Amino acid sequence: MIVVMKRGASPEQIQHMIERVEGLGLKAHPIYGTERTVIAAIGEKRDEHRQSLESGPGVSEVVPILAPYKVASREVRPESTVVRVGSLAVGNGIVGMIAGPCSVENYEQTVDTARAVKEAGATALRGGAFKPRTSPYSFQGLKEEGLKILAAARDETGLAVVTEVIATEDVDLVARYADVLQIGARNMQNYRLLEAAGGSGKPVLLKRGPSATMDELLLAAEYVLNAGNPNVMLCERGIRTFESHTRFTLPLASIPYLHERTHLPVVVDPSHGTGHASLVAPMASAAIAAGADGIIMEVHPDPEVAMSDGFQSLTFYQFKETMEVCRRVAEAMGRRIVPNEGG
């Protein structure tokens, strides 16, 4: 349920109600809005305490949360969340553009890509140091050496680093180097990993599993939020269907659907969603037109020799052209692609 505080409720009254909620054995999630504060009370048997909480000082009303996902719901926070870290800002009219190689292969490849995508207008750098691959014989990533290369690319360009973490025991290591922890599609329902990422203090980019429903995606996000981390970005990266003309099917209807139900920003991955470099630009611009808060794309100096996902990676020139189209679409929709002013 949600404890809605009155406009002008004092910090002492808000803190008092947080302590009241926790004293009832519930978990309190205060959300501070521009107009008023609400406190989500999460836990078993929460409804039986409704009348008790309604009598608290500074309380306007106590209402039930109908959605199965509590903290992620717009019932709790009508205002859209904006995630800001380093050069990256995502949400509420600001479109974040995340680009870089699928895999960190070496220093030159990664830094050259970082320079090129920044020059073209990207606001963050992606790159895989740990690579979960279908085959155990495929390239698995450079691991900590790859993280060091990403950090060097950040030092060179100022771009925030987005990289995947694939195991709970690696969360602390990855968090030392990265600005955003990516949870890949294969790990969307790895709840221990979600909790560990939530406790890292770093923003989380959560990718939808290829067979996951919207509710399952939002409940996965709830694990991160419930760990005390409000900075979660949802990522639509395509789902499995009977179609074979693309690597996955990229359902852009999920963007407005999610915006209706959650305050969390929505990022789209047209590289994995299509699997073909020629389809990335039109789907990226279509996603922005549909309301996406961010785009994440794969870019490589020479896709033909890429160690992973070369067929869906853009060249530097293709990425520059894609950015120009995406920028025009964003402007037409009354939104903007800009680096985080605090970055």
Secondary structure, DSSP 8 states (H G I E B T S, - for coil): -EEEE-TT--HHHHHHHHHHHHHTT-EEEEEE-SS-EEEEEESTT-GGGHHHHHTSTTEEEEE---SSSSTTBTTT--S---EEETTEEEBTTB-EEEEE-SB---HHHHHHHHHHHHHHT-SEEE-BSS---SSTTS----THHHHHHHHHHHHHH--EEEEE--SGGGHHHHHHH-SEEEE-GGGTT-HHHHHHHHTTSS-EEEE--TT--HHHHHHHHHHHHHTT---EEEEE--B--S--SSSSB--TTHHHHHHHHBSS-EEE-HHHHH--HHHHHHHHHHHHHTT-SEEEEEB-S-GGG-SS-GGG-B-HHHHHHHHHHHHHHHHHTT-B----TT-
